[in-house]
Amino acid sequence: MPDTKWFIPKTCGWGATPSAWQGWVTTLVYALAMIVFSVWMVSAPGGRPDIGAVLSWLLMVAAITSAFCLFVKSKTDGDWKWRWGGKE
């Protein structure tokens, strides 16, 4: 099975956008993970999260976002660079 690319470089800006169903599922899973961790943060006992919970949340968001970006970059058909929307 060939290594298919799930994302294509964006036309404007920097990064990639999903181009296959696998890319859309990956993006949806990432978004759901961010929602789950954010709801967990807001639902802290007593209504106000302590500094440990905030730091844990920031660490999880940074780790998941970094892993997501590295994975997307590896599955992008092309390189990530700034694009202005015109022909290259």
C-alpha positions in Angstrom: 0.0 0.0 0.0 1.5 3.3 -1.0 2.1 6.0 1.6 -0.8 8.3 0.7 -0.8 11.9 1.9 -3.7 13.0 4.0 -3.0 16.8 3.9 -2.1 19.4 1.3 -0.3 22.7 1.8 -2.6 25.6 2.4 -3.1 28.1 -0.5 -2.8 31.1 1.8 -0.8 31.2 5.0 1.4 28.5 6.6 0.5 24.9 7.3 -1.8 22.3 5.7 -5.4 21.4 5.3 -7.0 17.9 5.1 -7.4 16.4 1.7 -8.4 12.9 2.5 -10.9 11.4 4.9 -8.0 10.2 7.1 -6.9 13.8 7.5 -10.4 14.9 8.5 -10.6 12.1 11.0 -7.2 13.0 12.4 -8.2 16.7 12.7 -11.5 15.7 14.4 -9.7 13.5 16.9 -7.3 16.4 17.7 -10.2 18.9 18.1 -12.1 16.4 20.4 -9.0 15.9 22.5 -8.7 19.7 23.0 -12.4 19.9 23.9 -12.1 17.1 26.4 -9.0 18.6 28.1 -10.6 22.0 28.2 -13.8 20.7 29.7 -11.7 18.9 32.3 -10.0 22.1 33.1 -13.2 24.1 33.5 -14.9 21.4 35.6 -12.3 21.6 38.4 -13.6 21.1 41.9 -14.6 24.3 43.5 -15.1 26.1 40.2 -11.5 27.5 40.1 -8.6 25.3 39.0 -5.5 25.5 41.0 -2.1 26.3 39.4 -1.2 22.6 39.2 -4.3 21.9 37.1 -3.5 24.8 34.8 0.0 23.7 34.3 -1.1 20.1 33.6 -3.6 21.4 31.1 -1.0 23.6 29.3 1.5 20.7 29.2 -1.2 18.4 27.7 -2.2 20.9 25.1 1.4 21.6 24.1 2.2 17.9 23.9 -0.9 17.0 21.9 -0.5 20.0 19.6 3.1 19.3 19.0 2.4 15.6 18.2 -0.5 16.6 15.9 1.7 19.2 14.0 4.5 16.7 13.5 2.2 14.0 12.3 0.4 16.4 9.9 3.7 17.6 8.5 4.7 14.0 7.9 1.5 13.3 6.0 1.5 16.5 3.9 2.0 16.3 0.2 4.5 19.2 -0.1 6.4 21.5 2.3 5.1 23.9 4.8 6.0 27.5 4.0 4.2 30.8 3.8 2.0 31.2 0.8 0.2 34.3 -0.5 -2.4 32.5 -2.6 -0.9 33.2 -6.0 1.0 30.9 -8.3 4.4 29.9 -7.1 
